[in-house]
C-alpha cells in the first residue's frame, strides 16, 4: 500500500469529497485523523473505514477556531509521532455578485477558504520539516483558475487559495515538503448549493453541466479521491506548487 505507515489529517472529512478522500487515504494504508464540524459525520466516516479494515480517528473540529486546529494537529503528532499528510479541505460556497454578497459573507469565505488553510498548514509545516518531508493538499477549486459569473466571494477566495499554495510551495520545497492545490470542478455533492441558486435551480445546473463541460457529466467523488491519494503519495514526488484541475474540461 503506497501510504502504509503514514499519518494523515483531513478537515471537512464528514461528507462529499472530504469523506471520499479520507476513505481513499485509509485504503492506501494511512492512519487518517478525520475531522469535521459535525462530529457525528466524522465518526460515521471513521466507522466505515474501520469496517473496511482501515485505521481512522474521528474528531469534531471547527476550522475557524485557530486554537482548536493547532491543538488537534499537535495532539495528532503527540499520539503518532509524525504527520505525513495534511488535506485541508473544509470550505464554504457563497453565491452572489458584488451587491448581493455582504461583508460578513466575504469574511466567512475568507475565513474558511483561505485563512483556515493557512492556519492548518502553519501548524504542520514545522513537524514535516523535522521529520524530513510531507505532503500538504489545499482544496481550492477550478474556480481558482477561472472566473464564475455571480460568485465573487467564492472565486476570489479560491484564486487566493491557489496563490497561497504556490507561495508556500516555493518557500518549503527545499525541506521536501510538497504543497499542492486540489481544484475540482462540478462533483454532485450538497456543496454545490450556491451554484444551484446562482444558476436558477437544479434543472438549470444540470443543463450547464451537460452543455458547458466538454465531458458532459458530473465528476464523481471517487475520481477526486484518487487524485488526493496521488498528491499524498510518492507518485507525485516531483510535484509541488501545482493546481491540479479535475473538471471534465470546463476550464479549458
Number of C-alpha atoms within 10 A of each C-alpha: 9 16 20 13 12 21 25 25 28 25 29 26 33 28 19 18 26 26 26 21 25 33 28 22 33 27 21 19 19 27 26 29 24 29 33 25 18 16 18 14 21 26 21 15 24 28 17 14 22 15 10 12 12 20 21 26 18 22 23 20 19 20 26 17 12 15 12 14 20 18 12 19 21 17 12 19 17 11 10 11 12 20 26 26 29 26 30 28 26 25 22 19 21 23 25 20 15 13 9 12 16 13 12 9 18 17 14 19 22 21 19 20 28 25 21 23 29 19 18 23 22 13 18 23 22 11 19 21 15 10 15 11 21 27 26 30 25 27 29 34 26 27 21 25 17 13 16 16 12 19 21 20 25 29 25 19 26 29 21 18 26 28 18 21 30 18 13 22 23 15 13 17 16 11 16 18 24 28 31 28 31 28 22 24 22 22 21 15 14 10 17 18 17 17 23 17 15 18 18 10 13 14 11 15 19 15 14 14 21 14 13 14 19 14 14 16 19 17 19 15 19 16 15 24 21 16 19 24 24 15 26 28 19 14 11 15 15 9 14 24 22 17 25 19 22 20 22 19 14 18 16 9
